[in-house]
Amino acid sequence: MKKHARQKAVAVVGPENWAREFLRLDEQNKGRDTFATFLEMAWLAIRKTTEPSEAERELIEARYMRCVRANEADVVRELPRYLATLLAAMEKEPGDYLGRLLSAIGKTNTWIGQFFTPFEVCRMMAQLSIDEDMAVAAIADKGYVTLAEPACGSGAMLIAAIEQLKRIDGFDLVDCLVEATDIDERAVQMAYLQLVALEAPAVVIHGNALTNEAWSVSLTPRAWAFCERHGEAFAEFYGSALRRTKSKSRAA
């Protein structure tokens, strides 16, 4: 008689319990910063699928594998479910889940004075500052609108702005290109993942908006949908971002 192995059920942990979960994973991961590992691996995995350069894709893959080797295998195996939970949460109720989590576990970058604006404040600012008539006029004139945030943090202001634009009758998110920049790579990764979850066309830049330096440029999957519809505009934004990069090896 054959014995059938029982598959261990994996509990789905909602965003409200992530702080506790990631602190648990830190212990399991021998004190390593597991949230930072999660952000980097998820960012690299998705970014690789959108990167047009084969050489750059190889660098991204190499960096991803370094992350795998640097962490406990059982911890690495747990991380994809947190990405799946983030995608589901953002689909149900968009918000700044990652920025809130970073603050909750006390891992903000105090050296650069990092502070994440509460999402409720971001929503209010978007409601006050976005002129729906101007957005409609811009789309009628150029066919698209753009959103730019030079210090994007985890992307909360952009998420709120996108949600406000979605209230416009007939608005199609493919007609909106987001340019998000931050000097902190971890913030870039958070913004990227949450914009991916929103299915927003975006160019996400790790760089310094004040000095116009850039060290990496990441495209969300939906950026290519914007490119198909607005190729000339996309080439201008993406090309400008690439020209700002200081290194040929952007993923290293």
MODELLER restraints for C-alpha pairs under 7 A, 6 or more apart:
rsr = mdl.restraints
at = mdl.atoms
rsr.add(forms.Gaussian(group=physical.xy_distance, feature=features.Distance(at['CA:14:A'], at['CA:85:A']), mean=6.71, stdev=0.5))
rsr.add(forms.Gaussian(group=physical.xy_distance, feature=features.Distance(at['CA:15:A'], at['CA:97:A']), mean=6.91, stdev=0.5))
rsr.add(forms.Gaussian(group=physical.xy_distance, feature=features.Distance(at['CA:19:A'], at['CA:101:A']), mean=6.05, stdev=0.5))
rsr.add(forms.Gaussian(group=physical.xy_distance, feature=features.Distance(at['CA:19:A'], at['CA:104:A']), mean=6.35, stdev=0.5))
rsr.add(forms.Gaussian(group=physical.xy_distance, feature=features.Distance(at['CA:19:A'], at['CA:105:A']), mean=5.85, stdev=0.5))
rsr.add(forms.Gaussian(group=physical.xy_distance, feature=features.Distance(at['CA:22:A'], at['CA:34:A']), mean=6.53, stdev=0.5))
rsr.add(forms.Gaussian(group=physical.xy_distance, feature=features.Distance(at['CA:22:A'], at['CA:35:A']), mean=6.26, stdev=0.5))
rsr.add(forms.Gaussian(group=physical.xy_distance, feature=features.Distance(at['CA:25:A'], at['CA:34:A']), mean=6.34, stdev=0.5))
rsr.add(forms.Gaussian(group=physical.xy_distance, feature=features.Distance(at['CA:25:A'], at['CA:75:A']), mean=6.71, stdev=0.5))
rsr.add(forms.Gaussian(group=physical.xy_distance, feature=features.Distance(at['CA:26:A'], at['CA:32:A']), mean=5.55, stdev=0.5))
rsr.add(forms.Gaussian(group=physical.xy_distance, feature=features.Distance(at['CA:26:A'], at['CA:33:A']), mean=5.92, stdev=0.5))
rsr.add(forms.Gaussian(group=physical.xy_distance, feature=features.Distance(at['CA:26:A'], at['CA:34:A']), mean=5.48, stdev=0.5))
rsr.add(forms.Gaussian(group=physical.xy_distance, feature=features.Distance(at['CA:29:A'], at['CA:71:A']), mean=6.49, stdev=0.5))
rsr.add(forms.Gaussian(group=physical.xy_distance, feature=features.Distance(at['CA:29:A'], at['CA:72:A']), mean=5.58, stdev=0.5))
rsr.add(forms.Gaussian(group=physical.xy_distance, feature=features.Distance(at['CA:29:A'], at['CA:75:A']), mean=6.40, stdev=0.5))
rsr.add(forms.Gaussian(group=physical.xy_distance, feature=features.Distance(at['CA:37:A'], at['CA:67:A']), mean=6.90, stdev=0.5))
rsr.add(forms.Gaussian(group=physical.xy_distance, feature=features.Distance(at['CA:38:A'], at['CA:79:A']), mean=6.12, stdev=0.5))
rsr.add(forms.Gaussian(group=physical.xy_distance, feature=features.Distance(at['CA:39:A'], at['CA:189:A']), mean=5.97, stdev=0.5))
rsr.add(forms.Gaussian(group=physical.xy_distance, feature=features.Distance(at['CA:39:A'], at['CA:190:A']), mean=6.64, stdev=0.5))
rsr.add(forms.Gaussian(group=physical.xy_distance, feature=features.Distance(at['CA:40:A'], at['CA:189:A']), mean=6.66, stdev=0.5))
rsr.add(forms.Gaussian(group=physical.xy_distance, feature=features.Distance(at['CA:41:A'], at['CA:64:A']), mean=5.95, stdev=0.5))
rsr.add(forms.Gaussian(group=physical.xy_distance, feature=features.Distance(at['CA:41:A'], at['CA:67:A']), mean=6.92, stdev=0.5))
rsr.add(forms.Gaussian(group=physical.xy_distance, feature=features.Distance(at['CA:43:A'], at['CA:189:A']), mean=5.76, stdev=0.5))
rsr.add(forms.Gaussian(group=physical.xy_distance, feature=features.Distance(at['CA:43:A'], at['CA:193:A']), mean=6.45, stdev=0.5))
rsr.add(forms.Gaussian(group=physical.xy_distance, feature=features.Distance(at['CA:44:A'], at['CA:60:A']), mean=6.17, stdev=0.5))
rsr.add(forms.Gaussian(group=physical.xy_distance, feature=features.Distance(at['CA:44:A'], at['CA:64:A']), mean=6.31, stdev=0.5))
rsr.add(forms.Gaussian(group=physical.xy_distance, feature=features.Distance(at['CA:47:A'], at['CA:218:A']), mean=6.14, stdev=0.5))
rsr.add(forms.Gaussian(group=physical.xy_distance, feature=features.Distance(at['CA:47:A'], at['CA:219:A']), mean=6.66, stdev=0.5))
rsr.add(forms.Gaussian(group=physical.xy_distance, feature=features.Distance(at['CA:48:A'], at['CA:57:A']), mean=5.48, stdev=0.5))
rsr.add(forms.Gaussian(group=physical.xy_distance, feature=features.Distance(at['CA:48:A'], at['CA:60:A']), mean=6.30, stdev=0.5))
rsr.add(forms.Gaussian(group=physical.xy_distance, feature=features.Distance(at['CA:50:A'], at['CA:219:A']), mean=6.08, stdev=0.5))
rsr.add(forms.Gaussian(group=physical.xy_distance, feature=features.Distance(at['CA:50:A'], at['CA:220:A']), mean=6.73, stdev=0.5))
rsr.add(forms.Gaussian(group=physical.xy_distance, feature=features.Distance(at['CA:50:A'], at['CA:221:A']), mean=5.80, stdev=0.5))
rsr.add(forms.Gaussian(group=physical.xy_distance, feature=features.Distance(at['CA:51:A'], at['CA:57:A']), mean=6.29, stdev=0.5))
rsr.add(forms.Gaussian(group=physical.xy_distance, feature=features.Distance(at['CA:56:A'], at['CA:251:A']), mean=6.61, stdev=0.5))
rsr.add(forms.Gaussian(group=physical.xy_distance, feature=features.Distance(at['CA:59:A'], at['CA:251:A']), mean=5.58, stdev=0.5))
rsr.add(forms.Gaussian(group=physical.xy_distance, feature=features.Distance(at['CA:59:A'], at['CA:252:A']), mean=6.18, stdev=0.5))
rsr.add(forms.Gaussian(group=physical.xy_distance, feature=features.Distance(at['CA:60:A'], at['CA:251:A']), mean=5.43, stdev=0.5))
rsr.add(forms.Gaussian(group=physical.xy_distance, feature=features.Distance(at['CA:63:A'], at['CA:252:A']), mean=6.75, stdev=0.5))
rsr.add(forms.Gaussian(group=physical.xy_distance, feature=features.Distance(at['CA:68:A'], at['CA:76:A']), mean=6.70, stdev=0.5))
rsr.add(forms.Gaussian(group=physical.xy_distance, feature=features.Distance(at['CA:87:A'], at['CA:197:A']), mean=5.06, stdev=0.5))
rsr.add(forms.Gaussian(group=physical.xy_distance, feature=features.Distance(at['CA:90:A'], at['CA:197:A']), mean=6.09, stdev=0.5))
rsr.add(forms.Gaussian(group=physical.xy_distance, feature=features.Distance(at['CA:90:A'], at['CA:198:A']), mean=6.55, stdev=0.5))
rsr.add(forms.Gaussian(group=physical.xy_distance, feature=features.Distance(at['CA:91:A'], at['CA:198:A']), mean=6.92, stdev=0.5))
rsr.add(forms.Gaussian(group=physical.xy_distance, feature=features.Distance(at['CA:95:A'], at['CA:119:A']), mean=6.45, stdev=0.5))
rsr.add(forms.Gaussian(group=physical.xy_distance, feature=features.Distance(at['CA:95:A'], at['CA:156:A']), mean=6.94, stdev=0.5))
rsr.add(forms.Gaussian(group=physical.xy_distance, feature=features.Distance(at['CA:95:A'], at['CA:159:A']), mean=6.85, stdev=0.5))
rsr.add(forms.Gaussian(group=physical.xy_distance, feature=features.Distance(at['CA:96:A'], at['CA:119:A']), mean=6.07, stdev=0.5))
rsr.add(forms.Gaussian(group=physical.xy_distance, feature=features.Distance(at['CA:96:A'], at['CA:156:A']), mean=5.28, stdev=0.5))
rsr.add(forms.Gaussian(group=physical.xy_distance, feature=features.Distance(at['CA:98:A'], at['CA:154:A']), mean=6.80, stdev=0.5))
rsr.add(forms.Gaussian(group=physical.xy_distance, feature=features.Distance(at['CA:98:A'], at['CA:190:A']), mean=6.17, stdev=0.5))
rsr.add(forms.Gaussian(group=physical.xy_distance, feature=features.Distance(at['CA:99:A'], at['CA:116:A']), mean=6.29, stdev=0.5))
rsr.add(forms.Gaussian(group=physical.xy_distance, feature=features.Distance(at['CA:99:A'], at['CA:154:A']), mean=5.32, stdev=0.5))
rsr.add(forms.Gaussian(group=physical.xy_distance, feature=features.Distance(at['CA:102:A'], at['CA:108:A']), mean=6.10, stdev=0.5))
rsr.add(forms.Gaussian(group=physical.xy_distance, feature=features.Distance(at['CA:108:A'], at['CA:114:A']), mean=6.10, stdev=0.5))
rsr.add(forms.Gaussian(group=physical.xy_distance, feature=features.Distance(at['CA:116:A'], at['CA:153:A']), mean=6.83, stdev=0.5))
rsr.add(forms.Gaussian(group=physical.xy_distance, feature=features.Distance(at['CA:119:A'], at['CA:156:A']), mean=6.04, stdev=0.5))
rsr.add(forms.Gaussian(group=physical.xy_distance, feature=features.Distance(at['CA:122:A'], at['CA:156:A']), mean=6.52, stdev=0.5))
rsr.add(forms.Gaussian(group=physical.xy_distance, feature=features.Distance(at['CA:122:A'], at['CA:157:A']), mean=5.17, stdev=0.5))
rsr.add(forms.Gaussian(group=physical.xy_distance, feature=features.Distance(at['CA:122:A'], at['CA:160:A']), mean=5.95, stdev=0.5))
rsr.add(forms.Gaussian(group=physical.xy_distance, feature=features.Distance(at['CA:123:A'], at['CA:160:A']), mean=4.91, stdev=0.5))
rsr.add(forms.Gaussian(group=physical.xy_distance, feature=features.Distance(at['CA:126:A'], at['CA:160:A']), mean=5.96, stdev=0.5))
rsr.add(forms.Gaussian(group=physical.xy_distance, feature=features.Distance(at['CA:126:A'], at['CA:161:A']), mean=5.12, stdev=0.5))
rsr.add(forms.Gaussian(group=physical.xy_distance, feature=features.Distance(at['CA:126:A'], at['CA:164:A']), mean=6.52, stdev=0.5))
rsr.add(forms.Gaussian(group=physical.xy_distance, feature=features.Distance(at['CA:127:A'], at['CA:164:A']), mean=6.50, stdev=0.5))
rsr.add(forms.Gaussian(group=physical.xy_distance, feature=features.Distance(at['CA:132:A'], at['CA:168:A']), mean=6.76, stdev=0.5))
rsr.add(forms.Gaussian(group=physical.xy_distance, feature=features.Distance(at['CA:135:A'], at['CA:145:A']), mean=6.65, stdev=0.5))
rsr.add(forms.Gaussian(group=physical.xy_distance, feature=features.Distance(at['CA:138:A'], at['CA:144:A']), mean=6.53, stdev=0.5))
rsr.add(forms.Gaussian(group=physical.xy_distance, feature=features.Distance(at['CA:138:A'], at['CA:145:A']), mean=6.13, stdev=0.5))
rsr.add(forms.Gaussian(group=physical.xy_distance, feature=features.Distance(at['CA:139:A'], at['CA:145:A']), mean=5.99, stdev=0.5))
rsr.add(forms.Gaussian(group=physical.xy_distance, feature=features.Distance(at['CA:143:A'], at['CA:175:A']), mean=6.76, stdev=0.5))
rsr.add(forms.Gaussian(group=physical.xy_distance, feature=features.Distance(at['CA:144:A'], at['CA:175:A']), mean=4.51, stdev=0.5))
rsr.add(forms.Gaussian(group=physical.xy_distance, feature=features.Distance(at['CA:144:A'], at['CA:176:A']), mean=5.57, stdev=0.5))
rsr.add(forms.Gaussian(group=physical.xy_distance, feature=features.Distance(at['CA:145:A'], at['CA:175:A']), mean=6.36, stdev=0.5))
rsr.add(forms.Gaussian(group=physical.xy_distance, feature=features.Distance(at['CA:145:A'], at['CA:176:A']), mean=4.86, stdev=0.5))
rsr.add(forms.Gaussian(group=physical.xy_distance, feature=features.Distance(at['CA:145:A'], at['CA:177:A']), mean=6.53, stdev=0.5))
rsr.add(forms.Gaussian(group=physical.xy_distance, feature=features.Distance(at['CA:146:A'], at['CA:176:A']), mean=5.40, stdev=0.5))
rsr.add(forms.Gaussian(group=physical.xy_distance, feature=features.Distance(at['CA:146:A'], at['CA:177:A']), mean=4.79, stdev=0.5))
rsr.add(forms.Gaussian(group=physical.xy_distance, feature=features.Distance(at['CA:146:A'], at['CA:178:A']), mean=5.73, stdev=0.5))
rsr.add(forms.Gaussian(group=physical.xy_distance, feature=features.Distance(at['CA:147:A'], at['CA:177:A']), mean=6.34, stdev=0.5))
rsr.add(forms.Gaussian(group=physical.xy_distance, feature=features.Distance(at['CA:147:A'], at['CA:178:A']), mean=4.72, stdev=0.5))
rsr.add(forms.Gaussian(group=physical.xy_distance, feature=features.Distance(at['CA:147:A'], at['CA:179:A']), mean=6.16, stdev=0.5))
rsr.add(forms.Gaussian(group=physical.xy_distance, feature=features.Distance(at['CA:148:A'], at['CA:178:A']), mean=5.87, stdev=0.5))
rsr.add(forms.Gaussian(group=physical.xy_distance, feature=features.Distance(at['CA:148:A'], at['CA:179:A']), mean=4.67, stdev=0.5))
rsr.add(forms.Gaussian(group=physical.xy_distance, feature=features.Distance(at['CA:148:A'], at['CA:180:A']), mean=5.90, stdev=0.5))
rsr.add(forms.Gaussian(group=physical.xy_distance, feature=features.Distance(at['CA:149:A'], at['CA:179:A']), mean=6.40, stdev=0.5))
rsr.add(forms.Gaussian(group=physical.xy_distance, feature=features.Distance(at['CA:149:A'], at['CA:180:A']), mean=5.02, stdev=0.5))
rsr.add(forms.Gaussian(group=physical.xy_distance, feature=features.Distance(at['CA:149:A'], at['CA:181:A']), mean=6.22, stdev=0.5))
rsr.add(forms.Gaussian(group=physical.xy_distance, feature=features.Distance(at['CA:150:A'], at['CA:180:A']), mean=6.20, stdev=0.5))
rsr.add(forms.Gaussian(group=physical.xy_distance, feature=features.Distance(at['CA:150:A'], at['CA:181:A']), mean=4.83, stdev=0.5))
rsr.add(forms.Gaussian(group=physical.xy_distance, feature=features.Distance(at['CA:150:A'], at['CA:182:A']), mean=6.36, stdev=0.5))
rsr.add(forms.Gaussian(group=physical.xy_distance, feature=features.Distance(at['CA:150:A'], at['CA:209:A']), mean=5.61, stdev=0.5))
rsr.add(forms.Gaussian(group=physical.xy_distance, feature=features.Distance(at['CA:151:A'], at['CA:181:A']), mean=5.61, stdev=0.5))
rsr.add(forms.Gaussian(group=physical.xy_distance, feature=features.Distance(at['CA:151:A'], at['CA:182:A']), mean=4.79, stdev=0.5))
rsr.add(forms.Gaussian(group=physical.xy_distance, feature=features.Distance(at['CA:152:A'], at['CA:180:A']), mean=5.65, stdev=0.5))
rsr.add(forms.Gaussian(group=physical.xy_distance, feature=features.Distance(at['CA:152:A'], at['CA:181:A']), mean=5.65, stdev=0.5))
rsr.add(forms.Gaussian(group=physical.xy_distance, feature=features.Distance(at['CA:152:A'], at['CA:182:A']), mean=5.56, stdev=0.5))
rsr.add(forms.Gaussian(group=physical.xy_distance, feature=features.Distance(at['CA:153:A'], at['CA:182:A']), mean=6.26, stdev=0.5))
rsr.add(forms.Gaussian(group=physical.xy_distance, feature=features.Distance(at['CA:153:A'], at['CA:187:A']), mean=4.90, stdev=0.5))
rsr.add(forms.Gaussian(group=physical.xy_distance, feature=features.Distance(at['CA:153:A'], at['CA:188:A']), mean=6.80, stdev=0.5))
rsr.add(forms.Gaussian(group=physical.xy_distance, feature=features.Distance(at['CA:153:A'], at['CA:191:A']), mean=6.65, stdev=0.5))
rsr.add(forms.Gaussian(group=physical.xy_distance, feature=features.Distance(at['CA:154:A'], at['CA:187:A']), mean=5.07, stdev=0.5))
rsr.add(forms.Gaussian(group=physical.xy_distance, feature=features.Distance(at['CA:154:A'], at['CA:188:A']), mean=6.77, stdev=0.5))
rsr.add(forms.Gaussian(group=physical.xy_distance, feature=features.Distance(at['CA:154:A'], at['CA:190:A']), mean=4.92, stdev=0.5))
rsr.add(forms.Gaussian(group=physical.xy_distance, feature=features.Distance(at['CA:154:A'], at['CA:191:A']), mean=4.29, stdev=0.5))
rsr.add(forms.Gaussian(group=physical.xy_distance, feature=features.Distance(at['CA:155:A'], at['CA:191:A']), mean=4.37, stdev=0.5))
rsr.add(forms.Gaussian(group=physical.xy_distance, feature=features.Distance(at['CA:173:A'], at['CA:200:A']), mean=6.54, stdev=0.5))
rsr.add(forms.Gaussian(group=physical.xy_distance, feature=features.Distance(at['CA:174:A'], at['CA:201:A']), mean=6.48, stdev=0.5))
rsr.add(forms.Gaussian(group=physical.xy_distance, feature=features.Distance(at['CA:174:A'], at['CA:225:A']), mean=6.41, stdev=0.5))
rsr.add(forms.Gaussian(group=physical.xy_distance, feature=features.Distance(at['CA:174:A'], at['CA:226:A']), mean=5.26, stdev=0.5))
rsr.add(forms.Gaussian(group=physical.xy_distance, feature=features.Distance(at['CA:175:A'], at['CA:226:A']), mean=6.45, stdev=0.5))
rsr.add(forms.Gaussian(group=physical.xy_distance, feature=features.Distance(at['CA:176:A'], at['CA:201:A']), mean=6.76, stdev=0.5))
rsr.add(forms.Gaussian(group=physical.xy_distance, feature=features.Distance(at['CA:177:A'], at['CA:201:A']), mean=5.30, stdev=0.5))
rsr.add(forms.Gaussian(group=physical.xy_distance, feature=features.Distance(at['CA:177:A'], at['CA:202:A']), mean=5.60, stdev=0.5))
rsr.add(forms.Gaussian(group=physical.xy_distance, feature=features.Distance(at['CA:178:A'], at['CA:201:A']), mean=6.22, stdev=0.5))
rsr.add(forms.Gaussian(group=physical.xy_distance, feature=features.Distance(at['CA:178:A'], at['CA:202:A']), mean=4.43, stdev=0.5))
rsr.add(forms.Gaussian(group=physical.xy_distance, feature=features.Distance(at['CA:178:A'], at['CA:203:A']), mean=6.18, stdev=0.5))
rsr.add(forms.Gaussian(group=physical.xy_distance, feature=features.Distance(at['CA:179:A'], at['CA:202:A']), mean=5.82, stdev=0.5))
rsr.add(forms.Gaussian(group=physical.xy_distance, feature=features.Distance(at['CA:179:A'], at['CA:203:A']), mean=4.96, stdev=0.5))
rsr.add(forms.Gaussian(group=physical.xy_distance, feature=features.Distance(at['CA:179:A'], at['CA:204:A']), mean=5.92, stdev=0.5))
rsr.add(forms.Gaussian(group=physical.xy_distance, feature=features.Distance(at['CA:180:A'], at['CA:203:A']), mean=6.40, stdev=0.5))
rsr.add(forms.Gaussian(group=physical.xy_distance, feature=features.Distance(at['CA:180:A'], at['CA:204:A']), mean=4.77, stdev=0.5))
rsr.add(forms.Gaussian(group=physical.xy_distance, feature=features.Distance(at['CA:180:A'], at['CA:205:A']), mean=6.04, stdev=0.5))
rsr.add(forms.Gaussian(group=physical.xy_distance, feature=features.Distance(at['CA:181:A'], at['CA:204:A']), mean=5.94, stdev=0.5))
rsr.add(forms.Gaussian(group=physical.xy_distance, feature=features.Distance(at['CA:181:A'], at['CA:205:A']), mean=4.62, stdev=0.5))
rsr.add(forms.Gaussian(group=physical.xy_distance, feature=features.Distance(at['CA:181:A'], at['CA:206:A']), mean=5.83, stdev=0.5))
rsr.add(forms.Gaussian(group=physical.xy_distance, feature=features.Distance(at['CA:181:A'], at['CA:207:A']), mean=6.15, stdev=0.5))
rsr.add(forms.Gaussian(group=physical.xy_distance, feature=features.Distance(at['CA:181:A'], at['CA:209:A']), mean=6.84, stdev=0.5))
rsr.add(forms.Gaussian(group=physical.xy_distance, feature=features.Distance(at['CA:182:A'], at['CA:188:A']), mean=5.88, stdev=0.5))
rsr.add(forms.Gaussian(group=physical.xy_distance, feature=features.Distance(at['CA:182:A'], at['CA:205:A']), mean=6.65, stdev=0.5))
rsr.add(forms.Gaussian(group=physical.xy_distance, feature=features.Distance(at['CA:182:A'], at['CA:206:A']), mean=5.43, stdev=0.5))
rsr.add(forms.Gaussian(group=physical.xy_distance, feature=features.Distance(at['CA:182:A'], at['CA:207:A']), mean=5.67, stdev=0.5))
rsr.add(forms.Gaussian(group=physical.xy_distance, feature=features.Distance(at['CA:182:A'], at['CA:208:A']), mean=6.48, stdev=0.5))
rsr.add(forms.Gaussian(group=physical.xy_distance, feature=features.Distance(at['CA:183:A'], at['CA:206:A']), mean=5.79, stdev=0.5))
rsr.add(forms.Gaussian(group=physical.xy_distance, feature=features.Distance(at['CA:183:A'], at['CA:207:A']), mean=4.88, stdev=0.5))
rsr.add(forms.Gaussian(group=physical.xy_distance, feature=features.Distance(at['CA:183:A'], at['CA:208:A']), mean=5.12, stdev=0.5))
rsr.add(forms.Gaussian(group=physical.xy_distance, feature=features.Distance(at['CA:184:A'], at['CA:206:A']), mean=6.93, stdev=0.5))
rsr.add(forms.Gaussian(group=physical.xy_distance, feature=features.Distance(at['CA:185:A'], at['CA:206:A']), mean=5.86, stdev=0.5))
rsr.add(forms.Gaussian(group=physical.xy_distance, feature=features.Distance(at['CA:188:A'], at['CA:204:A']), mean=6.84, stdev=0.5))
rsr.add(forms.Gaussian(group=physical.xy_distance, feature=features.Distance(at['CA:188:A'], at['CA:205:A']), mean=6.94, stdev=0.5))
rsr.add(forms.Gaussian(group=physical.xy_distance, feature=features.Distance(at['CA:188:A'], at['CA:206:A']), mean=6.02, stdev=0.5))
rsr.add(forms.Gaussian(group=physical.xy_distance, feature=features.Distance(at['CA:192:A'], at['CA:204:A']), mean=6.31, stdev=0.5))
rsr.add(forms.Gaussian(group=physical.xy_distance, feature=features.Distance(at['CA:196:A'], at['CA:220:A']), mean=5.67, stdev=0.5))
rsr.add(forms.Gaussian(group=physical.xy_distance, feature=features.Distance(at['CA:199:A'], at['CA:222:A']), mean=6.01, stdev=0.5))
rsr.add(forms.Gaussian(group=physical.xy_distance, feature=features.Distance(at['CA:200:A'], at['CA:222:A']), mean=5.95, stdev=0.5))
rsr.add(forms.Gaussian(group=physical.xy_distance, feature=features.Distance(at['CA:201:A'], at['CA:220:A']), mean=5.99, stdev=0.5))
rsr.add(forms.Gaussian(group=physical.xy_distance, feature=features.Distance(at['CA:201:A'], at['CA:222:A']), mean=4.49, stdev=0.5))
rsr.add(forms.Gaussian(group=physical.xy_distance, feature=features.Distance(at['CA:201:A'], at['CA:223:A']), mean=3.86, stdev=0.5))
rsr.add(forms.Gaussian(group=physical.xy_distance, feature=features.Distance(at['CA:201:A'], at['CA:226:A']), mean=6.23, stdev=0.5))
rsr.add(forms.Gaussian(group=physical.xy_distance, feature=features.Distance(at['CA:202:A'], at['CA:219:A']), mean=5.89, stdev=0.5))
rsr.add(forms.Gaussian(group=physical.xy_distance, feature=features.Distance(at['CA:202:A'], at['CA:220:A']), mean=5.44, stdev=0.5))
rsr.add(forms.Gaussian(group=physical.xy_distance, feature=features.Distance(at['CA:202:A'], at['CA:223:A']), mean=5.41, stdev=0.5))
rsr.add(forms.Gaussian(group=physical.xy_distance, feature=features.Distance(at['CA:203:A'], at['CA:217:A']), mean=6.78, stdev=0.5))
rsr.add(forms.Gaussian(group=physical.xy_distance, feature=features.Distance(at['CA:203:A'], at['CA:218:A']), mean=5.85, stdev=0.5))
rsr.add(forms.Gaussian(group=physical.xy_distance, feature=features.Distance(at['CA:203:A'], at['CA:219:A']), mean=4.89, stdev=0.5))
rsr.add(forms.Gaussian(group=physical.xy_distance, feature=features.Distance(at['CA:203:A'], at['CA:220:A']), mean=6.79, stdev=0.5))
rsr.add(forms.Gaussian(group=physical.xy_distance, feature=features.Distance(at['CA:203:A'], at['CA:238:A']), mean=6.90, stdev=0.5))
rsr.add(forms.Gaussian(group=physical.xy_distance, feature=features.Distance(at['CA:204:A'], at['CA:217:A']), mean=5.80, stdev=0.5))
rsr.add(forms.Gaussian(group=physical.xy_distance, feature=features.Distance(at['CA:204:A'], at['CA:218:A']), mean=5.06, stdev=0.5))
rsr.add(forms.Gaussian(group=physical.xy_distance, feature=features.Distance(at['CA:204:A'], at['CA:219:A']), mean=6.28, stdev=0.5))
rsr.add(forms.Gaussian(group=physical.xy_distance, feature=features.Distance(at['CA:205:A'], at['CA:214:A']), mean=6.59, stdev=0.5))
rsr.add(forms.Gaussian(group=physical.xy_distance, feature=features.Distance(at['CA:205:A'], at['CA:216:A']), mean=5.80, stdev=0.5))
rsr.add(forms.Gaussian(group=physical.xy_distance, feature=features.Distance(at['CA:205:A'], at['CA:217:A']), mean=4.66, stdev=0.5))
rsr.add(forms.Gaussian(group=physical.xy_distance, feature=features.Distance(at['CA:205:A'], at['CA:218:A']), mean=6.34, stdev=0.5))
rsr.add(forms.Gaussian(group=physical.xy_distance, feature=features.Distance(at['CA:206:A'], at['CA:214:A']), mean=5.79, stdev=0.5))
rsr.add(forms.Gaussian(group=physical.xy_distance, feature=features.Distance(at['CA:206:A'], at['CA:215:A']), mean=5.57, stdev=0.5))
rsr.add(forms.Gaussian(group=physical.xy_distance, feature=features.Distance(at['CA:206:A'], at['CA:216:A']), mean=5.17, stdev=0.5))
rsr.add(forms.Gaussian(group=physical.xy_distance, feature=features.Distance(at['CA:206:A'], at['CA:217:A']), mean=6.53, stdev=0.5))
rsr.add(forms.Gaussian(group=physical.xy_distance, feature=features.Distance(at['CA:207:A'], at['CA:213:A']), mean=5.40, stdev=0.5))
rsr.add(forms.Gaussian(group=physical.xy_distance, feature=features.Distance(at['CA:207:A'], at['CA:214:A']), mean=3.90, stdev=0.5))
rsr.add(forms.Gaussian(group=physical.xy_distance, feature=features.Distance(at['CA:207:A'], at['CA:215:A']), mean=5.61, stdev=0.5))
rsr.add(forms.Gaussian(group=physical.xy_distance, feature=features.Distance(at['CA:208:A'], at['CA:214:A']), mean=6.31, stdev=0.5))
rsr.add(forms.Gaussian(group=physical.xy_distance, feature=features.Distance(at['CA:212:A'], at['CA:244:A']), mean=6.60, stdev=0.5))
rsr.add(forms.Gaussian(group=physical.xy_distance, feature=features.Distance(at['CA:213:A'], at['CA:244:A']), mean=5.55, stdev=0.5))
rsr.add(forms.Gaussian(group=physical.xy_distance, feature=features.Distance(at['CA:213:A'], at['CA:245:A']), mean=6.35, stdev=0.5))
rsr.add(forms.Gaussian(group=physical.xy_distance, feature=features.Distance(at['CA:213:A'], at['CA:246:A']), mean=6.81, stdev=0.5))
rsr.add(forms.Gaussian(group=physical.xy_distance, feature=features.Distance(at['CA:214:A'], at['CA:244:A']), mean=5.16, stdev=0.5))
rsr.add(forms.Gaussian(group=physical.xy_distance, feature=features.Distance(at['CA:214:A'], at['CA:245:A']), mean=4.35, stdev=0.5))
rsr.add(forms.Gaussian(group=physical.xy_distance, feature=features.Distance(at['CA:214:A'], at['CA:246:A']), mean=6.23, stdev=0.5))
rsr.add(forms.Gaussian(group=physical.xy_distance, feature=features.Distance(at['CA:215:A'], at['CA:245:A']), mean=4.99, stdev=0.5))
rsr.add(forms.Gaussian(group=physical.xy_distance, feature=features.Distance(at['CA:215:A'], at['CA:246:A']), mean=5.89, stdev=0.5))
rsr.add(forms.Gaussian(group=physical.xy_distance, feature=features.Distance(at['CA:215:A'], at['CA:247:A']), mean=6.57, stdev=0.5))
rsr.add(forms.Gaussian(group=physical.xy_distance, feature=features.Distance(at['CA:215:A'], at['CA:250:A']), mean=5.99, stdev=0.5))
rsr.add(forms.Gaussian(group=physical.xy_distance, feature=features.Distance(at['CA:216:A'], at['CA:245:A']), mean=6.46, stdev=0.5))
rsr.add(forms.Gaussian(group=physical.xy_distance, feature=features.Distance(at['CA:216:A'], at['CA:250:A']), mean=5.09, stdev=0.5))
rsr.add(forms.Gaussian(group=physical.xy_distance, feature=features.Distance(at['CA:216:A'], at['CA:251:A']), mean=6.77, stdev=0.5))
rsr.add(forms.Gaussian(group=physical.xy_distance, feature=features.Distance(at['CA:217:A'], at['CA:241:A']), mean=6.77, stdev=0.5))
rsr.add(forms.Gaussian(group=physical.xy_distance, feature=features.Distance(at['CA:217:A'], at['CA:242:A']), mean=6.71, stdev=0.5))
rsr.add(forms.Gaussian(group=physical.xy_distance, feature=features.Distance(at['CA:227:A'], at['CA:234:A']), mean=5.35, stdev=0.5))
